[in-house]
Amino acid sequence: MFEIDKEKCIHCGQCIRDCSARALEFNDEKIPVINEDKCFKCQHCLAVCPTGALSVCGKKPENSDKIYSQDPEMILNLIKSRRSYRHYKAQNLDSERMEKLKNMLNWVPTGCNFHKLHFAFIDDIEVMNEFRDYVNGKIVKSLTKKPVQAIMDKFNKHLKSFLNGDDVIFRGAPHMLVVSTPVNAPCYNVDPMIALSYFELYAQSMNVGTCWCGFAQFCLMVMPELSDYLQIPKGYKASYVMLFGDPDIKYARTVQPEPFEIVSVKKGEFKKQGLKDKILRFFWNLR
Ligand SMILES: Cc1cc2nc3c(=O)[nH]c(=O)nc-3n(C[C@H](O)[C@H](O)[C@H](O)COP(=O)(O)O)c2cc1C
């Protein structure tokens, strides 16, 4: 699991310093050794070693990518120009960009490095159309049946559009990505959102349109058969959905959002709270 090239090791101890699991220590020869039980496979030791002396979990330093310095203005422009795309070309994305998008997902961070996300792609428009027709058909049926109407409340105001045959949920997207987590993942509610956020930015940097899809996530919740269709493993819960594909719209400029509330906390801001305030804040935080 852990190999050191003694010729290359300069005994700097950076791998030990950066091991958050404290799984590494020097032996008598000042060579790092590992306690495998503690290691949680984050590979920081491999990444930090200045001489590439260290292999871990079967990963060799020569197979890692180089790190380039990025242009922060370009990254900020990507963040600002990201949009929710609701118009797509009815065609498959080329396989090169599809593969790049899939591969990128292996690099998204997860809490405690619990590397067990599941990504279900609909990467073929024919499959997407089958999925779309099934879901839309079911919704139209349920919106016209009284008892189910209450559950489908979310869609009632779109009834006319559904009956018109508008693709209210999937926006005509040729592709969809569903991310799921094991229900016991330490950060089950956060990891999937991080993954989709990275996916969205990388996709849009390659001119692939994306749209977060709360509607589709709701459908996954109320139509359990969809999880089987998407091959989501047992013990996993579908967390969120992103539509994507070649956009059929082009944005000429960024938007100018209303600012959020952003505060800088100053020293000595701790206030004496009454018991009632403490209790209220406690339960508010638990929500
Ligand atoms: C968590 C989340 C869920 C969303 N769900 C949907 C959706 O179901 N359908 C849709 O058309 N847009 C959806 N959106 C897109 C938002 O409506 C969109 O972000 C907002 O209108 C601002 O537009 P922009 O993303 O282009 O800045 C969702 C966005 C987020 C972040």
The ligand as an SDF file (V2000), in Angstrom:
LIG
                    3D

 31 33  0  0  0  0  0  0  0  0999 V2000
  -30.8500   23.4560   -6.2480 C   0  0  0  0  0  0  0  0  0  0  0  0
  -31.4130   24.0140   -7.5200 C   0  0  0  0  0  0  0  0  0  0  0  0
  -32.5420   23.4370   -8.0970 C   0  0  0  0  0  0  0  0  0  0  0  0
  -33.0580   23.9270   -9.2970 C   0  0  0  0  0  0  0  0  0  0  0  0
  -34.1230   23.3070   -9.9020 N   0  0  0  0  0  0  0  0  0  0  0  0
  -34.5480   23.7500  -11.1130 C   0  0  0  0  0  0  0  0  0  0  0  0
  -35.6050   23.0770  -11.8120 C   0  0  0  0  0  0  0  0  0  0  0  0
  -36.1540   22.0770  -11.3570 O   0  0  0  0  0  0  0  0  0  0  0  0
  -35.9780   23.5400  -13.0200 N   0  0  0  0  0  0  0  0  0  0  0  0
  -35.3800   24.6610  -13.5880 C   0  0  0  0  0  0  0  0  0  0  0  0
  -35.7620   25.0500  -14.6950 O   0  0  0  0  0  0  0  0  0  0  0  0
  -34.3970   25.3310  -12.9360 N   0  0  0  0  0  0  0  0  0  0  0  0
  -33.9680   24.9000  -11.7350 C   0  0  0  0  0  0  0  0  0  0  0  0
  -32.9370   25.5480  -11.0900 N   0  0  0  0  0  0  0  0  0  0  0  0
  -32.3230   26.7440  -11.6960 C   0  0  0  0  0  0  0  0  0  0  0  0
  -32.6820   28.0050  -10.9250 C   0  0  0  0  0  0  0  0  0  0  0  0
  -34.0150   28.3010  -11.1590 O   0  0  0  0  0  0  0  0  0  0  0  0
  -31.7170   29.0670  -11.4200 C   0  0  0  0  0  0  0  0  0  0  0  0
  -30.4880   28.8530  -10.7890 O   0  0  0  0  0  0  0  0  0  0  0  0
  -32.1730   30.4960  -11.1560 C   0  0  0  0  0  0  0  0  0  0  0  0
  -33.3020   30.7490  -11.9280 O   0  0  0  0  0  0  0  0  0  0  0  0
  -31.0850   31.5110  -11.5260 C   0  0  0  0  0  0  0  0  0  0  0  0
  -30.6480   31.3680  -12.8590 O   0  0  0  0  0  0  0  0  0  0  0  0
  -29.1290   31.0690  -13.2030 P   0  0  0  0  0  0  0  0  0  0  0  0
  -28.7950   29.7190  -12.6390 O   0  0  0  0  0  0  0  0  0  0  0  0
  -29.0550   31.0960  -14.6960 O   0  0  0  0  0  0  0  0  0  0  0  0
  -28.3070   32.1440  -12.5660 O   0  0  0  0  0  0  0  0  0  0  0  0
  -32.4300   25.0500   -9.9040 C   0  0  0  0  0  0  0  0  0  0  0  0
  -31.2950   25.6200   -9.3200 C   0  0  0  0  0  0  0  0  0  0  0  0
  -30.7770   25.1000   -8.1510 C   0  0  0  0  0  0  0  0  0  0  0  0
  -29.5140   25.7100   -7.5870 C   0  0  0  0  0  0  0  0  0  0  0  0
  1  2  1  0
  2  3  1  0
  2 30  2  0
  3  4  2  0
  4  5  1  0
  4 28  1  0
  5  6  2  0
  6  7  1  0
  6 13  1  0
  7  8  2  0
  7  9  1  0
  9 10  1  0
 10 11  2  0
 10 12  1  0
 12 13  2  0
 13 14  1  0
 14 15  1  0
 14 28  1  0
 15 16  1  0
 16 17  1  0
 16 18  1  0
 18 19  1  0
 18 20  1  0
 20 21  1  0
 20 22  1  0
 22 23  1  0
 23 24  1  0
 24 25  2  0
 24 26  1  0
 24 27  1  0
 28 29  2  0
 29 30  1  0
 30 31  1  0
M  END
$$$$
